[in-house]
């Protein structure tokens, strides 16, 4: 029980304070709710306010501002402002980033950046470190890796496959349902099937996970929430974001998934022998020479 309490405390302390205020608002005293409303309506202005200025803005006493700060889990008003600054540095929460038809391009840019940064921080806070370590262990021992995804998740699968030099073993990316089933059927005990689905409910991906597991492969899932796909996996990486089905919502789930792929490929590469790391470094040096040659229109200089 104490362990669970400590985990909950860490999650609250790591949470975006603006979201904490919003969640706590219904349980606050009436006067404290006035402070919460002032914070939620214009958090950037509150960041530069003194206790006296915020109390005047919310039409409450200064002690009420202090009690509000404590009620939302902060050690006084100074700590509240520190956490507010940290929250705004990551971008305002998704609820402040709703796109409007009247938004000019600069407002759209600001809101999408805010929304994406906040969602990435949310994903980082809730990523299961034990599942991450186990995924790296399985990928590091694999004879080959097949990445499976459809639609936006197929883009993530292709991105993962092109990082095969970092993984250090043959990698495939299957984005056609028929080819996915064939590839999954032919996997073996030394292979890893990496299935990607934000919803975790796509039937074709569920079938692939079950098929690969029956064939003896280890199955790692990259999903956006607890879902049926989690039950089909040996290890599940649940990457939570603020993504939703709004037509104008940026696809933050895909961005978060791409970041996790970078984490995994880099982590696996770091476990490889020094000789493999040198081969990767040499490959990147030659690749840089190719790029420089393409940009200048001349052949790149030989590299020793």
BELUR-V493074 format. One record per backbone hydrogen bond with DSSP energy under -1.0 kcal/mol. CO is the residue of the C=O (numbers start at 1). NH is the residue of the N-H. If there is no record, write none. Layout:
# BELUR-V493074
co | nh
CO | NH
CO | NH
This chain:
# BELUR-V493074
co | nh
1 | 5
2 | 6
3 | 7
4 | 8
5 | 9
6 | 10
7 | 11
8 | 12
9 | 13
10 | 14
16 | 20
17 | 21
18 | 22
19 | 23
20 | 24
21 | 25
24 | 27
25 | 28
29 | 33
30 | 34
31 | 35
32 | 36
33 | 37
34 | 38
35 | 39
36 | 40
37 | 41
38 | 42
42 | 46
43 | 47
46 | 49
50 | 54
51 | 55
52 | 56
53 | 57
54 | 58
55 | 60
61 | 65
62 | 66
63 | 67
64 | 68
65 | 69
66 | 70
67 | 71
68 | 72
69 | 74
70 | 73
74 | 76
76 | 80
77 | 81
78 | 82
79 | 83
80 | 84
81 | 85
82 | 86
83 | 87
84 | 88
85 | 89
86 | 90
93 | 96
94 | 97
100 | 103
104 | 108
105 | 109
106 | 110
107 | 111
108 | 112
109 | 113
110 | 114
111 | 115
112 | 116
113 | 117
114 | 118
115 | 119
116 | 120
117 | 121
118 | 122
119 | 123
120 | 124
121 | 125
122 | 126
128 | 132
129 | 133
130 | 134
131 | 135
132 | 136
133 | 137
134 | 138
135 | 139
136 | 140
137 | 141
144 | 192
145 | 172
146 | 194
147 | 174
148 | 196
150 | 153
151 | 155
152 | 156
153 | 157
154 | 158
155 | 159
156 | 160
157 | 161
158 | 162
160 | 163
161 | 164
163 | 166
163 | 167
164 | 168
170 | 145
172 | 147
174 | 149
176 | 180
177 | 181
178 | 182
179 | 183
180 | 184
181 | 185
182 | 186
184 | 187
188 | 191
190 | 143
191 | 218
192 | 146
193 | 220
194 | 148
195 | 222
198 | 224
200 | 229
202 | 206
203 | 207
204 | 208
205 | 209
206 | 210
207 | 211
208 | 212
209 | 213
210 | 214
211 | 215
212 | 217
213 | 216
218 | 193
219 | 234
219 | 235
220 | 195
221 | 237
222 | 197
223 | 239
227 | 230
229 | 232
230 | 233
235 | 221
237 | 223
246 | 249
250 | 252
251 | 255
252 | 256
253 | 257
254 | 258
255 | 259
256 | 260
257 | 261
258 | 262
259 | 263
260 | 264
261 | 265
262 | 266
263 | 267
264 | 268
265 | 269
266 | 270
268 | 271
269 | 272
273 | 277
274 | 278
275 | 279
276 | 280
277 | 281
278 | 282
279 | 283
280 | 284
281 | 285
282 | 286
283 | 287
284 | 288
285 | 289
286 | 290
287 | 291
288 | 292
289 | 293
290 | 294
291 | 295
292 | 296
293 | 297
